[in-house]
Amino acid sequence: MRQSLNIGFDAKRAFLNSTGLGSYSRNTIRSLAKYYPGNGYFLFTPERNEQLFSPPSNAALIVPESVWWSRVRPLWRRYKVTELAQKSGLDIFHGLSHELPFGIEKTGIKTVVTMHDLIFLRFPNQFRAIDRAIYFRKCKHASHIADRIIAISQQTKQDLIHYFKVPETKIDVVYQSVNPIFFQKSTPEELDQTRNRYHLPDRFLLAPGTIEARKNLGCTLRALDQGDIPVSLVVAGKPTRYMKSLRPLIRKLGNRVIFLHNLTDAELSHLYQLAEATVYPSFFEGFGLPVAEAQACGCPVITSNISSLPEVGGEAALYINPAYPEEIAAAIRRILEDPSSKNEMKEKGRQNAERFQAKTYAQTLLNIYQNVHHA
């Protein structure tokens, strides 16, 4: 019989990030609280947004209590959480996004930290110097003091070994889970409602994820322009400064490109189910959650043949060199013109996505916590 544990989480991202690290944090907390309700769960966050994340009923929320700490939230998260973790009687503290609070290694509380990627070291030109310095210090500190490190892919594990000289034996590779909503088949009425709300065409491709240089939307747009692709592209993601460089191409394509932002997970799952294919030619990912989400929804995936993306897509995706729009265009045409190939990808994708079910993920995490606790 398992021993119940008091487990604390750095839950800032769960409440404040709508995608990426936020999705990982929310899925982690929900999965554990659902499948292992006998543990104590403590969510430490400098502020909350319960419109984005409503915490499980069996989790305690811990936020700054005084006006002073509320005004210096980054310091609260970095320094005050250690004291609060001790008062909460934690057995385990899990830093869900690259960092751990200062001094927690001296408290007797066992620590786990999730490392998603070291993109700031691989693509330094995409980050301000001050941000790179902060990320480096936080990641290195957490890697050094943590009892166990969770890497979300083999790619991230190898980067931790390469850049921070972390011993391989200290790292567990645990693929992140997919929100269960993406495994649920929506009704035709639900799909039509989303299609009508956003005035979507009958046939379209989907490009999910933040619109930044690394995600490589520009190459998808060039594929659409140069490859004689007869369907529209729906871009579902938060824009960044990178959008400016794409404006001439966007103007050229006109109404063939549709931009959506601030979608709910339910709406995003509808887009995956409606789309002809998901196109995700990223140059680098720590994991690549949209690939797994799309496959869970039964949407064929075209993605890059580099970084962690083949780990996620398995044998169920079409892989391309993300630097070549002609390869993206050829993959799109294959899906549009070959219904049998498209249907095979849908079925294989659903099977592959089973690896990322929340229950399996929660069980793996709890095994790690138990091993750390008894070490």
C-alpha positions, 0 to 999 in steps of 0.5 A: 500500500502506498504511503500518502504524501504532502506534495507542494507545487510551484503553481504560478504557471498553472494560474498565469500561463494559458499555454505551454508551461501552464498546460503542463502545470494544470495537467500535472496538478489535475491528474494527481489530484484526480487519480491519487486523492489521498495525498495532500496537495499544496499550490504555491502561487504569487497570484491566481486567475481562477478563470484560467485554472480552477484548482481541484477541491482537494488542493490547498491554495497558498498565496501571499498574505501580506500587502508587502509580499503581494507587491514583491511577488517574484521575491515571494516565490523565490524566497518566502515559499521555502518557509511556507513549504516547511510550515505546510509539512511537505514531503515533496516540493515539485518545481513545475517549470525550471526552478526551485525556491531558494534554500529549500535544499536545507529544509529536509523537504525532498525536491523534484524539478521539471526541465522543459527545455534549454532553448535560451541556450540553443537559440540565444539570439531570441532572448534578451541578455538579461533574460538569458542570465536569469534563466541560466542561473535559475535552471542551473541552481535547480538542476544542482539542488534537486533530488530528481530532475524530470526531463519532458523528452530525451532531447531535454535530458541530453541538453541537461547533460551537455549544458549543465553536466547533470549526471544521467542517473539523476534524470527521469524522462517523463513525457507530459500528459495531454488534457483529457478533453483532447481524447473526447470526441465532440458532437457534430453540433459542438463542432458546427458551433465552433466553426460558425463562431469563428467563420471557419471554411469547410476545409482548413489546415491548423497551425497551433502554438505561439507565433514566434520565430522558433515555431516557424510559421513563416515556412508554413505560409511560404508552403501555402503560397508556393505549393498551390495549396487549395485550402485555408490556414487557421493560426491558433496562437498568441502573436509576438514581435515575429509577426511583423516579419510575416506581414508581407506574406500574410497580406499576399495570402489575404483571407486564406489565413485566419488568426485566432487567439485566446481559445479554450481547450474545448475550442482548440480540440474542436479545431483539431477535429475539424482540420484536415491536418495540423502543421507544426514545423518547429525548429526546436521543442522540448516536447511539442504538446500540439503534436500529441493533442492533435493526434489525441483528437484524430488529426493528422500531423505534419511536423519536423524531423528534428529535436523532440518532435519524432519522440512525440509523433512516433510512427504516426506523423509525417516528418519534414525538414522545417527549413524547406517549404516545398517539403511541407507543401508536399506533405500537405498535398499527400494528406489532402489528396490521399484519403486512405493515407489520411485515415491511416494517420488518424488511427495511428495518431490516436493509438500513439497518443495513448502514451500521453494519457493522464492516468499513466502520467500520474502513476509515473510521477507518483512512483518518482515521488515515492522513490525520492521520499524513501531514498 
